């Protein structure tokens, strides 16, 4: 016996529901009251042929038979069958027309609504699909599957409305775990922490032995800052499942959320030593603690123990890399060299290791450590753009410009359109007094990123050093026209004007603006002091320059400025002492030697 698919049998049933049985056919012209049964019988024959073709998968031919049936006897069930087959053939326009006609003839059949709703959904007309389902529920509020479909329609566009529909469905079905789970997900999406957790707690009350629900609820507790509840739940279930890794991990996450990193490390120590976990999972956990240790040096030693535990269980190069980085943090150079040497032996071709860890150190402002690490990396990968760039930037950020220059140059050669490489190389050249070359590279960077105000400000600084004051002023003015509060450019422009004894009142306003943004910037304080000196306000100038030294330390230019101020205040001995201090730091500072010799002769 051949069994027809359910959807085919439904189609036939929907048709037959609209037809009455026929009588025997006599060999004489039919009376008017006999014509309808004959047409119905003819329609049924066509319809059953369509059903058979549909069963074979020949949907197009099935539609032709259904259309013949429709010519003989217009029935809602036939329109439904045609609509369904057009829908299966993805001919959605024809499917919609026939589904709407079925509903027009008979609006009591739920399947007609469901089909039209599905057609609209497939046409991405989700609002229309929802309207159809709402009409069905107004006719028949017991159609539970309509609630489900309607809620699913609203989940993406109107999650709050979807939650309301699921709540209405719960009132009809009682506590149903699939609905509660959908509600929890929706309430989380809306950001309603209380209802999210309430839904999950109701789920747990249905099945307290469902460990996955427990873990999901604990996860929600952590995400919504109820770490105490998460810890209570984890501890409760760890009594029954002491070896469950996920419960142990939940407990560790709670400690992290509470910023109790020492307890977290202790909790995770057992997890990391569990060899049933993949190495990837264990190294990811260890990496999270390594990042925390970069922010809190007191965690370095316990984190090191985690990596040492991993090191016992594997020969993976990643562990050696982390141990080498930790050794640098602890200023144990010999251990760092040993670990990095092992990395190159274990996997000398894996440059991603160098890039990832070097970048991590750089991002955490560990510039010296990043440079030490990548100096080894660049020996193995001399042609890698990223390694050369990060290494050069690390040296530059450590004020080791001569060391930075060759690596930044190499990065530019490897990628001559990269704005970071071009600008970093240009700026480093300017710090080394190679300003003509510097200007060319900054201009190249600007051609690739013409709206970059930082680059334009740097170009102004370089032009000032070259004595091209017209171009310098133009660059600074262009930045301030777009960003009048730019503290760095306000300061640099003001200092440039002060050196030339030009527009000193305007310069004073600019540096005052810079200090409003960064009141404790020692360079800005020195600039204001120097402008006040040029304006003849020596006492006020002294206060600003002394404060600059207190905050920023003994930089030769600022000490030289203090000497000049003290000299004009009449304290020539103190001035001479300050100039000598500056000379000891930078004997090449312009004009300093002459001032010392002049006062020493006096």
Buried (B, 14 or more C-beta within 10 A) or exposed (E): EEEBEEEBEBBBEBBBEBBEEBEEEEEEEEEEEBEBBBBBBBBBBBBBBBBBBBBEEBBEBBBBBBBBBBEBBBBBBBBBBBBBBBBBBEBBEBBBBBBBBBBEBBEEBBBBBBBBBBBBBBBEBBEBBBBBBBBBBEEEEEBEEBBBBBBBBBBEEBBEBBBBBBBBBBEEEEEBBEBBBBBBBBBBBBEBBEBBBBBBBBBBEEEEEBBEBBBBBBBBBBBBEBBEBBBBBBEEBBEEBEEBBBBBBBBBBBBBBBEBBEBBBBBBBEBBBEEEBEBEBBBEBBBBBBEBBBEEEEBBEBBBEBBEBBBEBBEBBBBBBBBBBBBBBBEBEEBBBBBBEBBBEBBEEBBEBBBBBBBBBBEEEBBBBBBBBBBBBBEBBEEBBBBBBBBBBBBBBBEBBEBBBEBBBBBBEBBEEBBBBBBBBBBBBBBBEBBEBBBBBBBBBBEBBEEBBBBBBBBBBBBBBBEBBEBBBBBBEBBBEEBEEBBBBBBBBBBBBBEBEEBBEEBBEBBBBBBEBBEEBBBBBBBBBBBBBBBEBBEBBBBBBBBBBEBBEEBBBBBBBBBBBBBBBEBBEBBBBBBBBBBEBBEEBEEBEEBBEEBEEE
